[in-house]
Amino acid sequence: MAAPFVDTAKITVRSGNGGSGVVSFHREKYVAAGGPDGGDGGRGGNVVVTIDDHMSTLMDFRYKRKYTAPNGADGQGKRCSGKDGEDLVLRVPRGTVIRDAATNEIIHDMSDQQPFVLCRGGRGGWGNKHFATPTRQAPRFAKAGLPGESREVVLELKLLADVGLVGFPNVGKSTLLSVVSRAQPKIANYHFTTLFPNLGVVYVDEGVSFVMADIPGIIEGAAEGAGLGHDFLRHIDRCRLLIHVVDVSGSEGRDPVEDFEAINAELASWSPELAARKMIVAANKVDIMTDPALLDRLREHVEGLGLELFELSAASHQGTRELMKKAAQELAQLPPVTVYEPTYVERPPEVDTSGEVTIQRYDDTWVVEAPWLQRLIANVNFGDYESRNWFDKVLRQSGLFDRLESMGIQDGEIVSLYDLEFEYQR
């Protein structure tokens, strides 16, 4: 039995925590006052997403939903830094869109060859070698590493195809794909033969080719979840050109015009932009047509909408070559496949500053530690002016500066917050 097609998956990812710095002093025979030599902690591993062109579904994420990168190692003496945590690499099919699970905003579109860092590892803590000064020659403190980032995301596969075949079940889409490409979709004379999208490369001429997708049968109500269409309508989103396959044989007693309009209505319900996309109509099964009036009615209706209609019989290869040539001509004039721009905006974290704060004084340095302070620093971009202002505002609102002043801190003395140091100014 074939494995089910999986095109969405919700997962939780977490990068590694940074390793802690170490307190150590150089000790060697005949060397007096060797000084601090505690090394820094290693960086936590990143969570990196990369494309694997051998993958066609998100099946690998169906059962395992939590992914955590390794932590960085703690520092050592002799100025030896801890080992960085190895990056955790998640492989996804080309065309996978990464969305934030809470807001549904697009974080990244995996359509190019560049790996994407989804969660950055926590920075390693400083060893005591960093805190030596002319007035503090034997610092007996080091810093813990910062925590890694955590995200809950939705992976959504949108196939990268130039042309999408749409139409009711059993109209001959899979047959058409099989005769114009080397794809081998399952073909049978019953509805919903195709249970997952199939891709095929169509070679029209030397140097002229395109990718075509057979989208599983869409029925009335598909945009609301009926049939299989709700699961697979997303795969038409990137298609630059649609080929609407309509059965004109009359073998099932269906009206081609009604079928044509019903599918268009579902496309419009799913996405008005999709409904406005360039379309070619393929009247299939003309070799077994029982009533030519059905074809005439469809042609009159389609041409009245300004669309072009091609007669063909996919089973006997009649008219397929002409249709593919027309598709290639249209693609030459259409814009490239859609790549989704990120819409996700990083929001300042909600940090509860009511937790316990530990303050210790070493000469002219005030060492401040608190679990909430770790989370706060890990989410601040200190290269950005607005982020630094927001950081200062949170510290003042937390009452930290008031507490330091009540303990006697003076202007110019050093405040040490994990791997951040600054001179205090009232």
MOLIN-V140790 format. One line per field, one symbol per residue. ss: DSSP state (h for helix, s for strand, l for the rest). phi: phi as a letter, one per 40 degrees, with the letter a starting at -180 (. if undefined). psi: psi as a letter, one per 20 degrees, with the letter a starting at -180 (. if undefined). A space follows every 50 residues. Layout:
# MOLIN-V140790
ss = ???
phi = ???
psi = ???
This chain:
# MOLIN-V140790
ss = lllllllsssssssllllllllllsllsllsllllsllllllllllssss slllllllhhhllllssslllllllllllllllllllssssslllsssss lllllssssslllllssssllllllllhhhhlsllsllllllllllllls ssssssslllllssssllllllhhhhhhhhlllllllllllllllllsss sssssllssssssslllllllhhhllllhhhhhhhhllllssssssslll lllllhhhhhhhhhhhhhhhlhhhhlllsssssslhhhlllhhhhhhhhh hhhhlllsssslsllllslhhhhhhhhhhhhlllllllllllllllllll lllllllsssssllssssslhhhhhhhhllllllhhhhhhhhhhhhhhlh hhhhhhlllllllssssllsssslll
phi = .ccccbbaabbbbacccccccbcabcbadgbcfcgcacccccccccbbbb cbcccbbcdcbcbcbbbbcccccccbcfgcccccccccbbcbccgcbcbc ccbgcccabcbbcccbccbcccccccccccbcbdcbcbcbabbccccccb abbbcbcbdcbcbbcbiccgchcccccccbaccbccbacacgccbacbba cbccacgbaacbbccddcbcgccchcgbcdcbdcccdcccbbbccbcbcg cbgccdcccdccccccccccadcccccdbbbbccgccbccbdcccccccc cccccgbbbbcabccbgcgcccccccccccccbcccdcbcccbcbcbdcc bcccccbbbbbbfbbbcbbadccdccccbbcccbccccccccccccccgc ccccccchcbdgccbbbfcbbaccbc
psi = pqqqpojqppqpqprqqqqqrqoqqpoqpjoqlhrpkprqqqqqqqoppr poiiqirkhhjhhpipppqqqqqqrrrkkpqqpqqqqopppqqpjpppqp hhijqpgqomiaipqpohpqqqqqqqrihhjprhinimpkqaqqrqqrqp qpqppopoqnqgpppqrrqkijghgghhiiajqmqpprlrqkgoiqqqqq poogrpjorrpppopqpprpjhhjjqbihhhihhiihiphppooppojhj hjkqohgggghgghhhghhgohhhhjqpqppoorkihkphohhggggggg gghhjjqpppprohhjjpihghghggghgghhiqrrppppqpipppqpqo pojirqpppqpodjpoopqqhhhghghijpoiipghhgghghgggghijg hghghhijqqpiqppondkpqqppp.
